[in-house]
Amino acid sequence: MSWFGNLGGLFSSDMAIDLGTANTLIYVKGKGVVLSEPSVVAYHIKDGVKKVLAVGEDAKLMLGRTPGSIEAIRPMREGVIADFDTAEEMIKHFIRKVHKRSTFSKPKIIVCVPHGATPVEKRAIRQSVLSAGARRAGLIAEPIAAAIGAGMPITDPTGNMVVDIGGGTTEVAVLSLGDIVYARSVRVGGDRMDEAIISYLRRQQNLLVGETTAERIKTSIGTARMPDDGRGTSMQIRGRDLLNGVPKEIEVTQAQIAEALAEPVQQICEAVMTALETTPPDLAADIVDRGVMLTGGGALLGDLDLALREQTGLAVSIADESLNCVALGTGKALEYEKQLRHAIDYDS
């Protein structure tokens, strides 16, 4: 019987999905993270009928560059599904991409959801995954997945604090004994930072740039603190001049981007401070010892750890694979399901 069990494991197609606002990652049992693509879908509209043209990387290239008959959208907004049908198509596409061969059974899938997701939003995610061909759909809270992925000892009776900064939300959580003691989800993340850069350039430089350019600025020279020399490095960017309507190129400095990002960074710092204020004293003492762990793509913003350290006075560290933390943690929950079953929710 055990031989058959091993054979079943060999053909197992169970997977964990980090369904993010910016990127979707898929972890297959026994193989690790096998797919990481932008959460973008492009479709063609003909006679009122939608036909999916591209998903993931190919669709992201079309964002902001499509003709009238083609629309490129992101079906996830602030960590939850905004466009139900398109999200389902996207999940189906990614599952098919991971499983090129037809498998013996439908996969069991665990998906992470933001801590602040409502029961209706959770049901929408579960329904989409089941419609996309899952045998069973389990949900795990994003802060738990992020902490597991960052290698934090969350099953110990000690306080651990994780700050997961994704594309749509920032999750701040204090964990102990494998569960959440306190968690808060603020709808600030990488997208809000991009919007802050767009509105700053429009206001200060009379230049209109798209989301793709704003993201490139953020990843190249984005910083959470004012550079010591008051200027920092600079880069050339192109956009449309709002005064005379023609395209033009200007130089932006790190100091300008730090000024643009001041508000979203402050909101993240405030969420961390609120979490520390409401944490039980004994767990707060553990956090002083262990510090705060940053995960998610937003953790890669320059000097964000230093900005948080200045505000809180705590040691702040960035997880090794911060972009993949949630996917790795959700995958580990799949691998060690028995030990973590209290954290996975299979009921609608």
Beta strands, then each sheet from edge to edge (+ up, - down):
strand 1: 15-19
strand 2: 23-28
strand 3: 32-38
strand 4: 41-46
strand 5: 49-55
strand 6: 70-73
strand 7: 76-77
strand 8: 80-81
strand 9: 108-113
strand 10: 136-141
strand 11: 160-165
strand 12: 170-176
strand 13: 179-186
strand 14: 207-208
strand 15: 234-241
strand 16: 247-253
strand 17: 292-295
strand 18: 316-318
strand 19: 344-345
sheet 1: 3+ 2- 1+ 9+ 10+ 19-
sheet 2: 5+ 4- 6+
sheet 3: 7+ 8-
sheet 4: 13+ 12- 11+ 17+ 18+
sheet 5: 14+ 15- 16+
end
